[in-house]
Amino acid sequence: MKDTFKYNPTWANAPFTKDGLKYTFDPTLPVPVPEDHEDFGKTLGQILGMSEEECIVLVDAQTLSQIREHRNYLLIESDWTQVGDVPDTIKQPWLVYRQELRDITENYSDISNVQWPTKP
């Protein structure tokens, strides 16, 4: 079964701080305001006066944080495979899968296109 990971633009678990204020919204996305609002169509980064590079650095860091969080969930979900009474024929493929999960943050070429290992 192929595992899927979807980036979440709401950063409730890892907000960023700008000028002493915390924000829990992707700075590259338009702020959801009514059409007659002065900031309609602007991104949070634009409103805060952030450069495009600053926004990308924040998004990449948040994406990596979410990847790690998802990876940790998958490791916990597969912990049962490594207990003493699990036969080696089951344990070994899961051991390889779990190592691939641990290496996930080192083995991608594009942070927006991480290739997750397949569960045995």
C-alpha positions as CSV (number, residue, x, y, z in Angstrom):
1,M,0.0,0.0,0.0
2,K,1.5,3.4,-1.0
3,D,1.6,5.9,1.8
4,T,0.5,9.4,1.0
5,F,1.6,12.7,2.7
6,K,-0.2,16.0,2.1
7,Y,1.3,19.3,3.1
8,N,-0.9,21.2,5.5
9,P,-0.9,25.0,4.9
10,T,-2.2,25.5,8.5
11,W,0.7,25.6,10.9
12,A,-1.0,25.2,14.2
13,N,1.7,22.9,15.6
14,A,4.7,25.0,14.4
15,P,3.8,28.7,13.9
16,F,6.4,31.3,12.8
17,T,7.0,34.6,14.4
18,K,7.4,37.9,12.7
19,D,7.8,41.2,14.6
20,G,6.9,39.5,17.9
21,L,3.6,38.0,16.5
22,K,2.9,34.3,15.9
23,Y,1.3,33.2,12.6
24,T,-0.2,29.8,11.8
25,F,-0.7,30.3,8.1
26,D,1.4,29.6,5.1
27,P,3.0,33.0,4.1
28,T,2.9,32.1,0.4
29,L,-0.9,31.7,0.3
30,P,-3.5,34.5,-0.2
31,V,-5.1,35.5,3.0
32,P,-8.8,34.5,3.1
33,V,-10.5,37.9,3.3
34,P,-13.6,39.3,1.6
35,E,-13.1,40.8,-1.9
36,D,-13.7,44.3,-0.6
37,H,-10.9,44.1,2.0
38,E,-7.7,46.0,1.2
39,D,-5.6,42.8,1.5
40,F,-7.7,40.7,-0.8
41,G,-5.5,38.7,-3.2
42,K,-2.4,39.4,-1.1
43,T,-0.3,36.6,0.5
44,L,0.4,36.8,4.2
45,G,4.1,37.3,3.3
46,Q,3.2,40.3,1.2
47,I,1.1,41.8,4.0
48,L,4.0,41.3,6.5
49,G,6.6,42.7,4.0
50,M,8.5,39.4,3.7
51,S,10.6,38.6,0.7
52,E,9.7,35.6,-1.5
53,E,12.9,33.9,-0.3
54,E,12.0,34.4,3.4
55,C,8.6,32.8,2.7
56,I,10.1,29.9,0.8
57,V,12.6,29.2,3.7
58,L,9.7,29.1,6.1
59,V,7.6,26.9,3.9
60,D,10.5,24.4,3.4
61,A,11.2,24.3,7.1
62,Q,7.5,23.7,7.9
63,T,7.2,21.0,5.2
64,L,10.2,19.2,6.6
65,S,8.7,19.4,10.1
66,Q,5.5,17.9,8.8
67,I,7.4,15.2,6.9
68,R,9.2,14.3,10.2
69,E,5.9,14.2,12.1
70,H,4.3,11.9,9.5
71,R,7.4,9.7,9.4
72,N,7.3,9.4,13.2
73,Y,3.6,8.4,13.0
74,L,4.4,5.7,10.5
75,L,7.3,4.4,12.7
76,I,5.0,4.2,15.8
77,E,2.3,2.5,13.7
78,S,4.8,-0.2,12.7
79,D,6.4,-0.7,16.2
80,W,4.5,-3.9,16.6
81,T,6.6,-5.5,13.9
82,Q,9.8,-5.4,16.0
83,V,8.6,-7.1,19.2
84,G,10.2,-10.3,20.3
85,D,7.4,-12.7,19.4
86,V,7.1,-11.5,15.7
87,P,8.7,-14.1,13.4
88,D,11.8,-13.0,11.5
89,T,10.0,-13.5,8.1
90,I,7.7,-10.7,9.1
91,K,10.2,-8.7,11.2
92,Q,12.9,-8.4,8.5
93,P,10.9,-6.6,5.7
94,W,9.5,-4.2,8.3
95,L,13.0,-3.5,9.6
96,V,14.1,-2.4,6.1
97,Y,10.9,-0.3,5.7
98,R,11.5,1.4,9.1
99,Q,15.1,2.2,8.2
100,E,13.9,3.7,4.9
101,L,11.5,5.9,7.0
102,R,14.3,7.0,9.3
103,D,16.4,8.0,6.2
104,I,13.5,9.8,4.5
105,T,14.8,13.3,5.4
106,E,18.2,12.6,3.8
107,N,17.0,10.8,0.6
108,Y,14.9,13.3,-1.3
109,S,15.9,15.6,-4.1
110,D,12.8,17.8,-3.9
111,I,11.1,18.5,-0.5
112,S,7.7,18.8,-2.2
113,N,8.1,15.4,-3.8
114,V,9.3,13.0,-1.1
115,Q,9.1,9.3,-2.2
116,W,7.8,7.3,0.8
117,P,8.7,3.7,1.1
118,T,6.1,1.0,0.6
119,K,4.8,-0.9,3.5
120,P,5.7,-4.6,3.3
